[in-house]
Each structure stands twice: as structure tokens, then as C-alpha cells.
């Protein structure tokens, strides 16, 4: 159940990482680069606190949180583009 606790702790960090990515890449069509940055940073945080196996459990959930957040909280101003 450690991974559930880590997911809960990561949510505000993920939101901040998305906010940073939104500021770094302002052009349309940069969703994949934004998501890659967020996922890489989140992975480094998790691996530094635990090990690679924990990230393997968290990766899918983190990806889903990023996608859902980008659709709802950080949508593309033109068409609601999510990070891919």
C-alpha cells in the first residue's frame, strides 16, 4: 500500500510540474514534450525515494493523473488538447 500513499503525495507535485511544463512549452502541439517532462520528473522523484519497482507500480496512475489534469485543469485554450 506504500504506492497508494505515494500517489496521494505526488498529486500536488504533478500539478506543479504540469504548471511548469505549460510555461516552458507555450506552442500548440507540444503536449507530448510536456507529458514527457512531467513523467520524467515524477519518476526521478519516486526513484529517489524508493526504487524502480515502485515506479513501475505508479507509472500508469501518474500517466492517468497527468492526462486527466490536462483535460480538466490545464486544457489547451483553443481546443482542450490533452497531453499525449
Legacy VTK file of the C-alpha trace (Angstrom):
# vtk DataFile Version 3.0
C-alpha trace
ASCII
DATASET POLYDATA
POINTS 84 float
0.000 0.000 0.000
3.055 2.265 0.019
2.397 3.083 -3.631
-1.110 4.402 -2.835
0.355 6.781 -0.262
2.988 7.901 -2.758
0.332 8.622 -5.404
-1.578 10.793 -2.940
1.602 12.645 -2.014
2.551 13.082 -5.680
-0.692 14.722 -6.818
0.278 18.302 -5.800
3.770 17.753 -7.207
2.319 16.550 -10.510
0.065 19.629 -10.673
3.060 21.910 -10.141
5.109 20.038 -12.754
2.274 20.420 -15.269
2.112 24.136 -14.498
5.853 24.434 -15.125
5.595 22.463 -18.371
2.758 24.730 -19.536
5.036 27.740 -19.044
8.017 26.124 -20.774
6.131 24.955 -23.865
3.588 27.516 -24.989
3.211 26.371 -28.594
0.328 24.181 -29.739
1.138 20.545 -30.332
3.731 20.308 -27.569
1.638 18.008 -25.373
3.977 15.038 -25.787
7.013 17.073 -24.695
5.118 18.419 -21.692
3.986 14.980 -20.621
7.467 13.520 -21.083
8.919 16.233 -18.832
6.284 15.676 -16.145
6.638 11.885 -16.269
10.449 12.025 -16.173
10.479 14.417 -13.218
7.876 12.364 -11.337
9.868 9.185 -11.986
13.065 10.746 -10.653
11.256 11.875 -7.506
9.798 8.395 -6.888
13.012 6.529 -7.678
14.990 8.822 -5.359
12.563 7.954 -2.523
12.286 4.237 -3.221
13.268 2.086 -6.127
12.434 1.332 -9.731
9.824 -1.281 -8.769
7.697 1.338 -7.019
7.761 3.498 -10.168
6.624 0.500 -12.199
3.507 0.343 -9.993
2.922 4.099 -10.109
3.635 4.907 -13.741
0.181 4.079 -15.102
-1.579 6.001 -12.335
0.693 9.019 -12.751
0.100 8.990 -16.506
-3.653 8.906 -15.930
-3.464 11.778 -13.437
-1.449 13.847 -15.915
-3.905 13.167 -18.746
-6.975 13.887 -16.632
-5.447 17.056 -15.211
-4.558 18.353 -18.635
-8.053 17.759 -19.927
-9.754 19.416 -16.955
-7.411 21.819 -15.231
-4.880 22.784 -17.897
-6.759 22.457 -21.210
-5.424 23.908 -24.446
-7.056 27.286 -24.833
-8.052 26.539 -28.438
-9.420 23.025 -28.327
-8.895 21.375 -24.945
-5.861 19.391 -26.151
-4.620 16.891 -23.588
-1.022 15.875 -23.121
-0.394 12.795 -25.177
LINES 1 85
84 0 1 2 3 4 5 6 7 8 9 10 11 12 13 14 15 16 17 18 19 20 21 22 23 24 25 26 27 28 29 30 31 32 33 34 35 36 37 38 39 40 41 42 43 44 45 46 47 48 49 50 51 52 53 54 55 56 57 58 59 60 61 62 63 64 65 66 67 68 69 70 71 72 73 74 75 76 77 78 79 80 81 82 83
